[in-house]
Amino acid sequence: MYKYNEFDEAFLAERNAQFRAQVERRIGGSLTEDEFKPLRLMNGVYLQLHAYMLRVAIPYGTLNSAQMRQLGLLAEKWDKGYGHFTTRQNIQYNWPKLRDIPDMLDALGEVGLHAIQTSGNTIRNVTADHFAGATAEEVADPRPVAELIRQWSTDHPEFQFLGRKFKIAITGAEHDRAVIKAHDIGLRLVEKNGQRGFEVLVGGGLGRTPMIGKVIRDFLPQADLLPYLEAILSVYNLLGRRDNKYKARIKIMVHEHGIDEIRARVEERFAAIRPTFSGVDQEILAGIEEMFAPPAFRNVSDAPFKAAYHEDPVFRSWCDTNLSAHKADGYAIVSISLKKQGATPGDATADQMRLMGDLAEKYGHDELRISHEQNVILPHVHKSDLPALHAALKEADLATANIGLVSDIIACPGMDYCALATARSIPIAQQIATRFEELKLEHEIGEMKIKISGCINACGHHHVGHIGILGLDRAGVENYQITLGGDGTETASLGTRTGPGFSYEDIVPAIERIMRTYLDLREGEDETFLQAYRRLGMDPFKAALYEQEALAAE
């Protein structure tokens, strides 16, 4: 993974010192909250319902053990003992005191972490496939490119005051785990005629106007990436709407002008600026790639794994659900669920963060990843170490075997924390997970992506959930709309609204009716919910939702 050099360290120290002085001025009263707001946002500090919130960047979701342990230290020393991992591969601390945040930033800097550009109308944390560098599916590890984009975009003078926030995601695999089609720019590493390059998408995004990104270049040579990205951002910066913040995203620009006109403008701008890129970016990329060399994989017997898998049904269930195939023989990718039934999705305590750091150092070649699905990944674990790893996770209450199942729910913080939220998200997620644990239906239902947002901004990605739930305020009462058929993968689609929303008390029974309808109508156990929905359409699920509700009302 990337290691900070002297320039990085000096840059970060200067930024942190600058912000410390700004905080002192705010506390001293020489800065009003309105004057302080743009300064704090540049450093990842929000003002939530009850307190300030610090959002820390985890670039392309990658951490080492020292960094994970330091995140635990921040939670313990300056917050309430836990942190919240987000759908942007960040971590949020919801209860810091403003006077303590400069110390938190300095502590992050000690391990090569920061909070720069995790907020504001700028290029946000670049996200990536959480299996990057471990899966055999990929053309190449996309994280070196993500790091190059991070360095290029950080404090880029032209893109610090865009019309709105701007999000970039990248994957190196055909199977999309990074949701690239729902980003302002989505990148997929591809090879064509022996040359490495990118499929480039623009104009994706969720929120109040969800759209799937469109291909602007089906093949862009790797050497052209930064000038092409700069061309896209330049066109957006000039042409994008600024009269209405809800219409200021690049997706609206693409929709209003059409992809063909946007492509023509981008290509014109690209042709003008390409000669100014002398190739130093490719020299920098080559140096970055060296830091992402694969670890020295071990070649030992996996007999302990096979024995435990045969003898221990609890371990076997965890393996069947939480392990994924690795590119190296004898290895597995381990997904650690932060979604124990009844818990807050994405939360981890300081002790759990320290333990996960220790386990990564002992069993995982010192690497961890944060997924956009709010779980933690150990990308490189030899199968012989899995029994010991599982035992340690179980002791720490981190061995829930539910990856990809009903209770593996994405949920934003909702009205429990967020000043923008119009409804609660966390309690709904907890109740759904608890209900299906009681029914013992999770494994029978199989693959299921439930995503919950507490407002129209869609931080819970509900538009691309197999089942999406959007919480709204209806005359002071929480009301939950349901969408069906969303998909965030390479076959991306936006969910379709079923009809009128449901009350806080009725939303969980409504989800149960959808699930039971699926189980009744699926063609065999191998047909997933999404496959069944695409075959059957909305009608049987809508009937189950509203006809049964009407009968119950009578």
C-alpha positions as CSV (number, residue, x, y, z in Angstrom):
1,M,0.0,0.0,0.0
2,Y,1.0,3.6,-0.4
3,K,3.5,5.0,2.1
4,Y,3.7,8.8,2.8
5,N,6.9,10.5,1.7
6,E,8.5,13.6,3.2
7,F,6.3,15.9,1.0
8,D,3.1,14.1,2.1
9,E,4.0,14.4,5.7
10,A,5.0,18.1,5.4
11,F,1.8,18.9,3.5
12,L,-0.4,17.2,6.0
13,A,1.3,18.8,9.0
14,E,0.9,22.2,7.4
15,R,-2.8,21.6,6.7
16,N,-3.4,20.4,10.2
17,A,-1.6,23.4,11.8
18,Q,-3.7,25.7,9.6
19,F,-6.9,24.1,10.8
20,R,-5.8,24.1,14.4
21,A,-5.5,27.9,14.2
22,Q,-8.9,28.2,12.5
23,V,-10.5,26.1,15.3
24,E,-8.9,28.4,17.9
25,R,-10.3,31.4,16.2
26,R,-13.8,29.8,16.1
27,I,-13.7,28.9,19.8
28,G,-12.4,32.3,20.6
29,G,-15.2,34.0,18.8
30,S,-13.3,35.8,16.0
31,L,-14.8,33.5,13.5
32,T,-18.6,33.0,13.3
33,E,-20.1,29.6,12.4
34,D,-20.9,30.9,8.9
35,E,-17.3,32.0,8.4
36,F,-16.0,28.8,9.9
37,K,-18.2,26.4,7.9
38,P,-16.2,26.4,4.6
39,L,-13.0,26.0,6.5
40,R,-14.2,23.0,8.6
41,L,-15.7,21.4,5.5
42,M,-12.3,21.4,3.8
43,N,-11.1,19.3,6.7
44,G,-14.0,16.8,7.0
45,V,-15.8,18.4,9.9
46,Y,-19.6,18.6,9.8
47,L,-22.2,20.0,12.2
48,Q,-24.7,17.3,12.9
49,L,-27.9,17.2,14.9
50,H,-26.2,16.9,18.3
51,A,-22.5,17.5,17.8
52,Y,-19.7,18.0,15.3
53,M,-18.8,15.0,13.2
54,L,-15.4,14.2,11.8
55,R,-15.3,12.2,8.6
56,V,-11.9,10.5,7.9
57,A,-10.9,9.4,4.5
58,I,-9.8,5.8,3.9
59,P,-8.4,6.1,0.4
60,Y,-9.8,3.4,-1.9
61,G,-10.8,1.5,1.3
62,T,-7.3,0.4,2.2
63,L,-5.8,0.3,5.7
64,N,-2.9,-1.4,7.4
65,S,-3.0,-2.7,11.0
66,A,-1.4,0.4,12.5
67,Q,-4.0,2.6,10.9
68,M,-6.9,0.5,12.0
69,R,-5.6,0.5,15.6
70,Q,-5.2,4.3,15.4
71,L,-8.8,4.6,14.3
72,G,-9.7,2.7,17.4
73,L,-7.6,5.0,19.5
74,L,-9.5,8.0,18.1
75,A,-12.8,6.4,19.0
76,E,-11.7,5.6,22.5
77,K,-9.9,8.9,23.3
78,W,-12.0,11.5,21.6
79,D,-15.4,10.0,20.9
80,K,-17.8,7.6,22.6
81,G,-15.9,4.4,22.0
82,Y,-17.0,3.6,18.4
83,G,-16.8,4.7,14.8
84,H,-19.1,4.3,11.8
85,F,-17.9,3.0,8.5
86,T,-19.7,4.5,5.6
87,T,-20.7,3.7,2.0
88,R,-17.9,6.0,0.8
89,Q,-15.2,3.8,2.5
90,N,-14.8,6.5,5.1
91,I,-15.1,6.4,8.9
92,Q,-17.2,8.9,10.8
93,Y,-16.8,10.0,14.4
94,N,-20.1,11.4,15.6
95,W,-19.3,12.9,19.0
96,P,-16.0,14.7,19.0
97,K,-15.5,18.1,20.7
98,L,-14.4,20.8,18.3
99,R,-11.4,21.6,20.5
100,D,-10.2,18.0,20.2
101,I,-10.5,17.7,16.4
102,P,-7.0,19.2,15.6
103,D,-5.5,16.6,18.0
104,M,-7.4,13.9,16.2
105,L,-6.1,15.1,12.8
106,D,-2.6,15.1,14.1
107,A,-3.0,11.5,15.4
108,L,-4.3,10.5,12.0
109,G,-1.3,12.1,10.4
110,E,1.0,9.9,12.5
111,V,-0.2,6.9,10.5
112,G,-0.7,8.5,7.1
113,L,-4.4,9.3,7.3
114,H,-6.4,12.5,7.0
115,A,-9.8,14.0,6.5
116,I,-9.1,16.3,3.5
117,Q,-11.8,16.5,0.9
118,T,-14.2,14.2,2.7
119,S,-16.7,17.0,2.4
120,G,-17.3,20.2,0.4
121,N,-17.9,20.7,-3.3
122,T,-14.7,19.1,-4.4
123,I,-13.4,15.7,-5.5
124,R,-14.2,13.3,-2.7
125,N,-12.4,10.2,-1.4
126,V,-11.8,7.9,-4.5
127,T,-13.4,4.6,-3.9
128,A,-12.5,1.2,-5.3
129,D,-13.3,-2.5,-5.4
130,H,-12.8,-3.8,-1.8
131,F,-11.4,-7.1,-3.3
132,A,-8.8,-5.2,-5.3
133,G,-5.4,-6.9,-5.5
134,A,-6.9,-10.2,-4.2
135,T,-9.5,-11.3,-6.7
136,A,-8.5,-13.3,-9.8
137,E,-11.2,-11.5,-11.8
138,E,-9.4,-8.3,-12.3
139,V,-7.2,-7.0,-15.2
140,A,-5.0,-5.3,-12.6
141,D,-5.1,-3.9,-9.1
142,P,-6.9,-0.5,-9.5
143,R,-5.6,1.0,-6.3
144,P,-2.4,2.5,-7.7
145,V,-4.5,4.4,-10.2
146,A,-6.9,5.4,-7.4
147,E,-3.9,6.7,-5.5
148,L,-2.7,8.6,-8.5
149,I,-6.1,10.3,-8.8
150,R,-6.0,11.1,-5.1
151,Q,-2.7,12.9,-5.4
152,W,-3.8,14.7,-8.5
153,S,-7.1,15.8,-7.1
154,T,-6.0,16.8,-3.6
155,D,-6.0,20.6,-3.4
156,H,-6.2,20.9,-7.2
157,P,-6.7,24.6,-7.5
158,E,-9.3,24.4,-10.3
159,F,-11.6,21.9,-8.6
160,Q,-11.9,23.1,-5.0
161,F,-15.1,25.0,-5.5
162,L,-17.1,22.9,-7.9
163,G,-20.9,23.3,-8.3
164,R,-21.4,20.2,-6.1
165,K,-19.4,17.3,-4.6
166,F,-17.8,15.0,-7.1
167,K,-17.3,11.3,-6.7
168,I,-15.0,8.9,-8.6
169,A,-15.0,5.1,-8.3
170,I,-12.7,2.5,-10.0
171,T,-12.6,-1.2,-10.4
172,G,-10.2,-3.6,-12.2
173,A,-12.8,-6.4,-12.6
174,E,-15.7,-7.1,-14.9
175,H,-17.9,-7.8,-11.9
176,D,-18.5,-4.4,-10.3
177,R,-18.2,-4.3,-6.6
178,A,-17.5,-0.5,-6.6
179,V,-20.9,0.7,-8.0
180,I,-19.1,2.6,-10.7
181,K,-22.3,3.2,-12.7
182,A,-23.7,5.3,-9.8
183,H,-20.8,7.8,-9.7
184,D,-20.0,11.1,-11.3
185,I,-17.1,9.3,-13.0
186,G,-16.8,5.5,-13.0
187,L,-13.6,3.8,-14.3
188,R,-13.1,0.2,-15.2
189,L,-9.7,-1.2,-16.0
190,V,-9.7,-3.1,-19.3
191,E,-7.2,-4.4,-21.8
192,K,-7.5,-4.0,-25.6
193,N,-5.1,-5.3,-28.1
194,G,-2.5,-5.9,-25.3
195,Q,-2.8,-2.3,-24.1
196,R,-4.2,-1.4,-20.7
197,G,-6.7,1.4,-20.4
198,F,-10.2,2.3,-19.0
199,E,-13.8,2.2,-19.8
200,V,-15.0,5.7,-18.7
201,L,-18.5,6.5,-17.5
202,V,-19.9,9.8,-16.6
203,G,-23.2,11.2,-15.2
204,G,-24.1,8.5,-12.7
205,G,-25.4,9.3,-9.3
206,L,-28.3,8.7,-6.8
207,G,-29.9,11.3,-4.6
208,R,-33.2,13.0,-5.6
209,T,-32.6,12.4,-9.3
210,P,-31.0,9.0,-9.6
211,M,-29.3,8.1,-12.9
212,I,-27.1,5.4,-14.3
213,G,-23.8,6.6,-15.8
214,K,-23.2,6.6,-19.5
215,V,-20.1,5.5,-21.4
216,I,-18.2,8.5,-22.6
217,R,-15.1,6.5,-23.8
218,D,-15.2,2.7,-24.2
219,F,-11.4,2.6,-24.2
220,L,-9.0,5.3,-22.9
221,P,-5.3,4.5,-22.8
222,Q,-3.9,4.5,-19.3
223,A,-1.4,7.3,-20.1
224,D,-4.3,9.6,-21.0
225,L,-6.2,9.1,-17.8
226,L,-5.4,12.3,-15.8
227,P,-5.7,14.7,-18.7
228,Y,-9.0,13.1,-19.7
229,L,-10.3,13.3,-16.1
230,E,-9.2,17.0,-16.1
231,A,-11.0,17.6,-19.3
232,I,-14.3,16.1,-17.8
233,L,-14.0,18.2,-14.7
234,S,-13.2,21.3,-16.6
235,V,-16.2,20.9,-18.8
236,Y,-18.4,20.2,-15.8
237,N,-16.9,23.2,-13.9
238,L,-17.8,25.6,-16.7
239,L,-21.1,24.1,-18.0
240,G,-22.7,22.5,-14.9
241,R,-25.6,24.2,-13.3
242,R,-24.9,26.6,-10.3
243,D,-28.4,28.2,-10.1
244,N,-29.8,25.3,-8.1
245,K,-27.7,23.0,-5.9
246,Y,-30.1,20.1,-6.6
247,K,-29.3,20.4,-10.3
248,A,-25.6,21.1,-10.0
249,R,-24.4,17.5,-10.4
250,I,-22.7,16.3,-13.6
251,K,-25.6,13.8,-14.1
252,I,-27.9,16.8,-14.7
253,M,-25.5,18.3,-17.1
254,V,-25.2,15.1,-19.1
255,H,-29.0,14.7,-19.0
256,E,-29.7,18.2,-20.2
257,H,-27.1,18.4,-22.9
258,G,-26.9,14.7,-23.9
259,I,-23.9,12.4,-23.8
260,D,-22.9,13.1,-27.4
261,E,-22.5,16.9,-26.8
262,I,-20.7,16.3,-23.5
263,R,-18.4,13.8,-25.2
264,A,-17.6,16.3,-28.0
265,R,-16.8,19.1,-25.4
266,V,-14.7,16.8,-23.3
267,E,-12.7,15.6,-26.4
268,E,-12.1,19.2,-27.5
269,R,-10.9,20.1,-24.0
270,F,-8.8,16.9,-23.8
271,A,-7.1,17.7,-27.1
272,A,-6.2,21.1,-25.8
273,I,-4.7,20.1,-22.5
274,R,-3.2,16.7,-23.4
275,P,0.1,18.2,-24.6
276,T,0.6,19.9,-21.2
277,F,0.9,16.5,-19.5
278,S,4.6,15.6,-20.1
279,G,4.3,12.0,-18.7
280,V,5.4,12.7,-15.2
281,D,2.1,11.3,-14.0
282,Q,3.1,8.0,-15.5
283,E,6.4,8.1,-13.8
284,I,4.6,8.8,-10.5
285,L,2.2,5.9,-11.2
286,A,5.1,3.5,-11.8
287,G,6.5,4.5,-8.4
288,I,3.1,4.0,-6.7
289,E,2.6,0.6,-8.4
290,E,5.8,-0.7,-6.7
291,M,4.2,0.0,-3.3
292,F,1.2,-2.2,-4.2
293,A,3.2,-5.3,-5.1
294,P,1.4,-8.4,-3.8
295,P,2.6,-9.8,-0.5
296,A,4.7,-12.9,-0.3
297,F,2.0,-15.6,-0.3
298,R,2.7,-18.7,1.8
299,N,2.7,-22.2,0.4
300,V,1.6,-24.4,3.3
301,S,-1.0,-27.1,3.8
302,D,-4.6,-26.1,4.4
303,A,-5.3,-29.3,6.3
304,P,-6.3,-27.4,9.5
305,F,-9.0,-25.6,7.4
306,K,-10.4,-28.7,5.9
307,A,-10.6,-30.5,9.2
308,A,-12.3,-27.6,11.0
309,Y,-14.7,-27.1,8.0
310,H,-15.7,-30.8,8.2
311,E,-16.0,-30.9,12.0
312,D,-17.5,-27.5,13.1
313,P,-20.9,-26.5,11.6
314,V,-20.6,-23.0,12.9
315,F,-17.3,-22.5,11.3
316,R,-18.5,-24.1,8.1
317,S,-21.5,-21.7,8.0
318,W,-19.2,-18.7,8.4
319,C,-16.9,-20.0,5.7
320,D,-19.8,-20.6,3.2
321,T,-21.1,-17.1,3.7
322,N,-18.1,-14.8,4.5
323,L,-15.3,-16.2,2.4
324,S,-14.6,-15.4,-1.3
325,A,-12.2,-16.9,-3.8
326,H,-8.7,-15.5,-3.9
327,K,-6.3,-15.4,-6.8
328,A,-3.6,-17.3,-4.9
329,D,-3.8,-21.0,-4.2
330,G,-4.5,-21.8,-0.5
331,Y,-5.8,-18.3,0.3
332,A,-9.3,-16.7,0.9
333,I,-10.7,-13.3,1.0
334,V,-12.4,-12.8,4.4
335,S,-15.4,-10.4,4.9
336,I,-15.9,-9.4,8.5
337,S,-19.5,-8.5,9.0
338,L,-20.3,-5.3,11.0
339,K,-24.0,-6.2,10.8
340,K,-24.8,-8.5,13.7
341,Q,-28.5,-8.8,13.9
342,G,-29.9,-5.9,16.0
343,A,-26.6,-3.9,15.8
344,T,-26.1,-0.6,14.0
345,P,-24.9,-1.3,10.5
346,G,-21.3,-0.2,10.0
347,D,-20.4,0.5,13.6
348,A,-17.3,-0.9,15.2
349,T,-16.0,-0.3,18.8
350,A,-12.5,0.8,19.6
351,D,-11.7,-2.7,20.9
352,Q,-13.1,-4.3,17.7
353,M,-11.0,-2.0,15.5
354,R,-7.9,-2.8,17.5
355,L,-8.6,-6.5,17.3
356,M,-9.2,-6.4,13.5
357,G,-5.9,-4.5,13.2
358,D,-4.1,-7.2,15.2
359,L,-5.7,-10.0,13.2
360,A,-4.7,-8.4,9.9
361,E,-1.1,-8.1,11.1
362,K,-1.1,-11.7,12.4
363,Y,-3.0,-13.5,9.6
364,G,-3.6,-11.0,6.8
365,H,-0.3,-9.7,5.5
366,D,-1.0,-6.5,7.3
367,E,-3.9,-5.4,5.0
368,L,-7.5,-4.5,5.6
369,R,-10.2,-3.0,3.4
370,I,-13.4,-1.2,4.1
371,S,-16.2,-2.1,1.7
372,H,-18.8,0.4,0.5
373,E,-21.2,-2.1,2.1
374,Q,-19.9,-1.1,5.5
375,N,-18.0,-4.2,6.3
376,V,-14.3,-4.9,6.8
377,I,-12.3,-7.2,4.6
378,L,-9.1,-9.1,5.2
379,P,-8.1,-9.6,1.6
380,H,-5.2,-12.1,2.1
381,V,-5.7,-14.9,4.6
382,H,-4.3,-18.4,4.2
383,K,-6.9,-21.1,4.7
384,S,-4.8,-22.8,7.4
385,D,-5.3,-19.6,9.6
386,L,-9.0,-19.4,9.2
387,P,-10.0,-21.6,12.2
388,A,-7.9,-19.4,14.5
389,L,-9.1,-16.2,12.9
390,H,-12.7,-17.3,13.2
391,A,-12.3,-18.1,16.9
392,A,-10.8,-14.7,17.6
393,L,-13.6,-13.0,15.6
394,K,-16.2,-15.0,17.5
395,E,-14.8,-13.9,20.8
396,A,-15.1,-10.3,19.8
397,D,-18.6,-10.7,18.4
398,L,-17.5,-10.2,14.9
399,A,-18.2,-13.7,13.4
400,T,-21.7,-13.1,12.2
401,A,-22.2,-15.3,9.1
402,N,-24.5,-13.0,7.0
403,I,-22.5,-11.4,4.2
404,G,-24.8,-10.8,1.3
405,L,-27.9,-11.9,3.2
406,V,-31.0,-10.1,4.5
407,S,-29.3,-8.7,7.6
408,D,-26.3,-7.4,5.8
409,I,-28.1,-4.1,5.3
410,I,-26.6,-0.8,4.1
411,A,-28.0,2.1,6.2
412,C,-27.2,5.7,6.5
413,P,-27.1,7.3,10.0
414,G,-30.5,8.8,9.4
415,M,-32.3,11.0,11.9
416,D,-30.4,9.6,14.8
417,Y,-27.4,11.8,13.8
418,C,-27.8,13.6,10.5
419,A,-29.2,17.1,10.3
420,L,-30.5,16.4,6.7
421,A,-32.4,13.2,7.5
422,T,-36.2,13.1,7.5
423,A,-36.6,9.7,9.0
424,R,-34.8,7.0,11.0
425,S,-32.7,4.4,9.2
426,I,-30.8,2.6,11.9
427,P,-33.8,1.3,13.9
428,I,-35.5,0.0,10.7
429,A,-32.3,-1.9,9.7
430,Q,-32.1,-3.4,13.2
431,Q,-35.7,-4.5,13.2
432,I,-35.5,-6.1,9.8
433,A,-32.4,-8.0,10.7
434,T,-33.9,-9.1,14.0
435,R,-37.2,-10.2,12.4
436,F,-35.6,-12.4,9.8
437,E,-33.2,-13.9,12.4
438,E,-36.3,-14.8,14.4
439,L,-38.0,-16.3,11.3
440,K,-34.7,-18.2,10.4
441,L,-35.3,-17.3,6.8
442,E,-32.0,-15.6,5.9
443,H,-30.2,-18.5,4.4
444,E,-33.4,-19.7,2.6
445,I,-33.8,-16.3,1.0
446,G,-30.2,-16.2,0.0
447,E,-28.5,-13.2,-1.8
448,M,-30.4,-10.0,-0.8
449,K,-29.3,-6.4,-0.9
450,I,-31.4,-4.2,1.3
451,K,-30.4,-0.5,1.4
452,I,-32.0,2.2,3.6
453,S,-31.7,5.9,3.3
454,G,-33.2,8.4,5.8
455,C,-33.7,11.1,3.3
456,I,-33.7,11.9,-0.5
457,N,-30.0,12.4,-0.6
458,A,-29.7,8.6,-0.7
459,C,-26.5,8.0,1.3
460,G,-27.8,4.5,1.9
461,H,-27.8,3.8,-1.8
462,H,-31.5,2.7,-1.7
463,H,-32.0,3.2,-5.4
464,V,-29.7,0.3,-6.2
465,G,-30.9,-2.1,-3.5
466,H,-32.7,-5.2,-4.5
467,I,-35.1,-3.8,-1.9
468,G,-34.6,-0.1,-1.3
469,I,-36.2,1.8,1.6
470,L,-36.4,5.6,1.6
471,G,-37.5,7.3,4.8
472,L,-39.5,10.6,4.4
473,D,-41.4,13.1,6.5
474,R,-45.1,13.2,5.7
475,A,-46.7,16.0,7.8
476,G,-44.4,15.3,10.7
477,V,-44.8,11.5,10.5
478,E,-42.1,9.1,9.2
479,N,-43.2,7.4,6.0
480,Y,-41.1,4.7,4.2
481,Q,-41.2,4.2,0.4
482,I,-40.1,0.9,-1.0
483,T,-38.4,0.3,-4.4
484,L,-37.7,-3.0,-5.9
485,G,-35.2,-4.3,-8.5
486,G,-32.3,-2.0,-8.0
487,D,-28.8,-3.3,-8.7
488,G,-25.4,-1.7,-8.1
489,T,-23.3,-4.2,-10.1
490,E,-22.3,-4.4,-13.8
491,T,-25.9,-5.0,-14.6
492,A,-26.9,-1.8,-12.8
493,S,-30.5,-0.7,-12.6
494,L,-32.5,1.7,-10.5
495,G,-35.3,0.3,-8.3
496,T,-38.9,1.0,-9.1
497,R,-41.2,2.5,-6.5
498,T,-43.9,0.0,-5.4
499,G,-46.5,2.7,-4.5
500,P,-47.6,4.5,-1.4
501,G,-45.2,4.4,1.6
502,F,-45.6,2.6,4.9
503,S,-45.5,3.8,8.5
504,Y,-42.7,3.2,10.9
505,E,-44.8,0.3,12.4
506,D,-45.8,-1.2,9.1
507,I,-42.5,-1.2,7.1
508,V,-41.0,-4.4,8.6
509,P,-44.2,-6.4,8.0
510,A,-44.2,-5.0,4.4
511,I,-40.7,-6.3,3.8
512,E,-41.7,-9.7,5.2
513,R,-44.6,-9.9,2.7
514,I,-42.2,-9.2,-0.2
515,M,-39.8,-11.9,1.0
516,R,-42.6,-14.5,1.4
517,T,-43.9,-13.7,-2.1
518,Y,-40.5,-14.3,-3.5
519,L,-40.1,-17.6,-1.7
520,D,-43.5,-18.7,-3.0
521,L,-42.8,-17.7,-6.6
522,R,-39.2,-18.4,-7.3
523,E,-38.2,-21.1,-9.7
524,G,-36.0,-23.2,-7.5
525,E,-33.6,-22.3,-4.7
526,D,-30.9,-21.0,-7.1
527,E,-33.1,-18.2,-8.4
528,T,-32.2,-15.0,-6.5
529,F,-34.6,-12.3,-5.6
530,L,-33.3,-10.0,-8.3
531,Q,-33.6,-12.7,-10.9
532,A,-37.1,-13.5,-9.8
533,Y,-38.1,-9.8,-9.8
534,R,-36.7,-9.4,-13.3
535,R,-38.6,-12.4,-14.5
536,L,-41.9,-11.7,-12.7
537,G,-42.0,-7.9,-12.7
538,M,-43.6,-5.7,-10.1
539,D,-47.2,-7.0,-10.1
540,P,-47.0,-9.9,-7.7
541,F,-45.0,-8.0,-5.1
542,K,-47.2,-5.0,-5.4
543,A,-50.3,-7.2,-4.9
544,A,-48.7,-8.8,-1.8
545,L,-47.9,-5.4,-0.4
546,Y,-51.1,-3.5,-0.8
547,E,-53.9,-6.1,-1.2
548,Q,-52.8,-7.8,2.0
549,E,-52.4,-4.5,3.7
550,A,-56.0,-3.6,2.7
551,L,-57.2,-7.0,4.1
552,A,-55.4,-6.4,7.3
553,A,-57.0,-2.9,7.6
554,E,-60.4,-4.5,7.3
